[in-house]
Amino acid sequence: MKKSFLFNILMLVLTGLLPVYAQQIPAPESVKRDWPLMVSLQFHSISMPFKDLKSTFSNVGFSLGTEVAYNRRGSLLQQVQLGFYRNRNAGNGLSVFTQTAYRPHFGPVYAEVKAGLGYHFAFHPNTTLVFINGEWQSASQSGKGMLMVPVGLSIGYQGTKTKRLLEPFVSYQFFILQGYNPDVPLLPNQLIQIGSRIHFSH
């Protein structure tokens, strides 16, 4: 009788504790984490893909962006970036573009392939002149806006077991500018981006 009574008390105590323990077990974390701030240094050159990479690091800029995933695993995303770079010889550039990205994961590491469309404003590297009324005068235009077609490759680190604040990445972007001038209707450019995603909320 005494054993039966103690057994019943023990079962009641364990039953009462089960909800407490169940609440302490964390739910599996999803890879999907929308709307991070993407910050990066970027380096620019006018070049064919993967050519003259050394000179690219002479032209420094920055970019800001964000992204949202189409699926729960975070392997298909839409990204938006706003970027600026300085290039003393070719002229500075300001661009805004969006890309659809496919991101397979290999544990905490991921690769990324992406492509999209955007708008690029290329500033003139020097003061431009126009011939008016028999003399050269400064032109009012500071640059030219063009259609931008970017494609990119990235590799980065994205933790899956804990919610990291920073997720570093390196990205290579190649993009074509349409309508640069009559002699060069399609102008090849490349960017190397080194940065991180910053998650402000957990």
C-alpha positions, 0 to 999 in steps of 0.5 A: 500500500505504501509503495503504491502510494509513493508510486502514484505521488512520483507519477504525479510529480513527473507528469507535472514536470513534463510540460516544464521540460518540454518548454525548455527544448528549443525548436529546430532552427530554420535556415531561413532568416529574412531581411538582414542588412548586407554590408560589403566593401567592393572593388571595381574594374572594367574588364572581361570576367576574372581578368586583371583582378589585381587592378580591381583592388585599386578602385574601392567602394561599398554596397548595402543590401538585403534579401528575402527567401522564397522557401523555408530552407533559404535556398532560393532568394531575392536580393537587392543591392545599392552600391557605389565605387570610385574609379579615377580612370574610368569614372565613379559608379552608382548602381541599384540592382536585384538578383535571384539567387540559388544557395545550396548549403554544405553544413554551415558553408554555402555557395551561391549563383545569382543573376538579375537586372539593375540600373547603373549611373556612370560618372564622367572621369573628367570634365566633359566639353561640347563645341558650341558657337565655335568654342569648347564649353563645359557640358552640363551632364555629369554622367550617364544612366544605363541598363545593368545585367549582373551575374554573380558567384558567392561563398559564405558562412551561415551557422545552422545550430545557433543564430549568428549575428554576423554571416561573412561572405565573399562575392564575385559579380560580373555585369554588362552595361548597355549603351556606354557609347556608340563605339562600345555598346556593351561594356564589361565590368567586374566587382569583388565584394567582401562583407557580411550579413547582419541580423539585428533580431534573433 
